[in-house]
């Protein structure tokens, strides 16, 4: 009988402990799943199509590492070097094509002069010939219009410098600059950034954003939606379509996040038929 009483007391104690544990876990669950303030209920929203981010107005943060700050002065013999790489100055083929290299100024998303004395646009010979064709097609549409080039070949040394001075995680950095280890088509001289210039107004056509604009508003893939919500006008998109029309007719293709960027081929083919332009040592 004593053994049964002792067993019962032991069992009762265990049941009390078990109930206490259940009660404690219940209150812990309630506390952990009840927001302590309205901030806990806020969720991250996706980027909206009427994005207004503009890196020209918001300079990117750059690093102050000594290895970057001690970079050599920008060389002034780019023309000699690029000609030795068998690249073509586009204006030796067609003087009517206009050139304004933005990376030879501070009017770019880096807000830094990357090219120094370089003022001419160099491309692979066959790419340059295709661009001359695009200019011809544009003149057929309107002789008072002209292609205006913002960037052609970009030596990998310049791309590496841009990559090094951007002070941000790699997953964010690749949104602004292609990883130089992979080699971009600009590094081969097989890509071109450009717009259309009107010879009467002496201004580029309104494309809805400046060159080097980082944001959805620059994305060709979003243009229908951007017109619908009033972020872009029909005329701005029509101007972009003219550029795409003459460039695609000349066998270039555009990318979906920059209205100004056109490739002459894919990177795999570029590795097969060209050499990367590394830059002046």
Secondary structure, DSSP 8 states (H G I E B T S, - for coil): -HHHHHHHHHHHHHHHHHHHHHHHHHHHHHHHTS-SSGGGG-------TT----TTTS---B---HHHHT-----S-HHHHHHHTTEEEGGGT-TTSEE--GGGSS-STT-S-SSTT--S-EEEHHHHHHHHHHHHHHHHH-TTEEEEEEE----HHHHHHHHHHB-S-HHHHTTTS--TTT--HHHHT-EEEEEEEETTTTEE---SS-TT--SGGG-GGGHHHHHHTTSS-HHHHHHHHHHHHHHHHTT-EE-SS-TTEEESS-HHHHHHH--------
